[in-house]
Amino acid sequence: MRTHVLALAVAAVATSMIGSVACQSAQAASDITIAAIAAGRLYVVGTTERPHTPVSLDGRFTTQSDETGKFQYELVYHPARCIIAAEIEGRTHEAVVSNCGQQGPVGPPGIAARAPVASPMQTG
């Protein structure tokens, strides 16, 4: 089920990323290939030069690449700046997260926050 959801999320953003992925060299370098928010989750897919390499995402989440050097994350996580950083073998690889909206500055309270709460009407 999780693989199916990941496949759907990746398909939702892959169309916009095909051009950039196709332009990458054939060299097997470590990198983030997809970073997107879909279906309420952050999906990150990437590669490492060697299999079974540790990957740390934003210094908070860790995983390891598989036997082919691929890694993936599926997290309920919203990066505040919509940029993620994966540390792979001492090098930092950054990517902008698609379908991500940055949180703006805190503003004054809205009308609903300032309005007094009405007490329920009593009958009788």
C-alpha positions in Angstrom: 0.0 0.0 0.0 2.8 2.5 1.0 4.6 1.8 -2.3 1.4 2.4 -4.2 0.9 5.8 -2.5 4.5 6.7 -3.1 4.1 5.8 -6.8 1.0 8.0 -7.1 2.7 10.9 -5.4 5.8 10.7 -7.5 3.6 10.4 -10.7 1.8 13.6 -9.6 5.0 15.7 -9.6 7.2 13.7 -12.1 5.8 15.4 -15.2 7.3 18.8 -14.1 10.6 17.2 -13.2 11.2 14.9 -16.3 13.2 17.6 -18.1 15.6 18.2 -15.2 16.1 14.5 -14.5 16.7 13.7 -18.2 19.4 16.4 -18.4 21.4 14.9 -15.6 24.5 13.0 -16.5 24.6 9.2 -16.6 27.2 9.3 -13.8 25.9 7.7 -10.6 26.4 10.7 -8.2 24.6 11.2 -5.0 21.6 13.5 -5.3 18.0 14.3 -4.6 15.9 13.5 -7.7 12.4 14.2 -6.4 11.2 16.4 -3.5 7.5 17.0 -3.3 4.5 17.4 -1.0 1.5 15.3 -2.1 -1.4 13.7 -0.3 -0.3 15.5 2.9 3.2 14.0 3.0 6.7 14.9 2.0 8.2 12.6 -0.5 11.9 12.6 -1.2 13.6 10.2 -3.6 17.3 10.2 -4.4 20.5 8.2 -5.1 23.8 7.6 -3.4 27.1 6.7 -5.2 27.3 3.4 -3.2 24.7 1.1 -1.8 23.8 1.0 1.8 24.9 4.6 2.4 23.4 6.6 5.4 21.3 9.6 4.4 20.3 12.3 6.9 17.4 14.7 5.9 17.4 18.1 7.5 19.4 16.7 10.4 16.2 15.1 11.7 15.4 12.0 9.7 17.8 9.2 8.7 17.6 6.3 6.3 20.0 4.2 4.2 20.1 3.7 0.5 19.2 0.2 -0.8 21.4 -2.3 -2.7 21.1 -0.1 -5.9 21.9 3.2 -4.2 18.3 4.5 -4.1 16.7 6.0 -1.0 13.3 7.5 -0.3 11.4 9.2 2.5 7.7 9.4 3.1 7.1 11.8 6.0 4.4 13.9 7.6 6.8 16.9 7.6 6.6 20.4 6.2 9.9 22.2 5.8 9.5 25.8 6.8 11.5 27.2 3.9 10.3 24.6 1.4 14.0 23.6 0.9 15.4 20.3 2.1 19.0 19.2 2.7 20.2 15.7 2.5 23.6 14.9 3.9 25.2 12.0 2.1 28.8 11.0 2.8 29.7 14.4 4.3 28.2 16.4 1.4 25.0 18.4 1.6 22.5 18.2 -1.3 19.7 20.7 -1.3 16.4 20.7 -3.2 13.3 22.9 -3.4 10.2 21.0 -2.5 7.4 21.2 -5.1 3.8 21.8 -4.0 5.1 23.5 -0.9 4.0 26.8 0.5 6.2 28.8 2.8 4.8 30.1 6.0 4.5 33.8 6.0 5.3 36.2 8.8 2.9 36.4 11.8 0.3 39.1 11.3 -2.2 40.8 13.6 -5.0 38.6 14.9 -8.0 38.3 12.6 -11.6 39.3 13.4 -12.5 35.9 14.7 -9.6 36.0 17.1 -10.7 39.4 18.5 -14.5 38.8 18.7 -15.9 37.7 22.1 -17.2 34.2 22.2 -21.0 34.2 22.6 -22.4 32.1 25.4 -25.1 29.6 24.5 -28.6 30.8 24.8 -30.6 29.5 27.8 -34.2 28.5 27.3 -36.8 28.3 30.0 
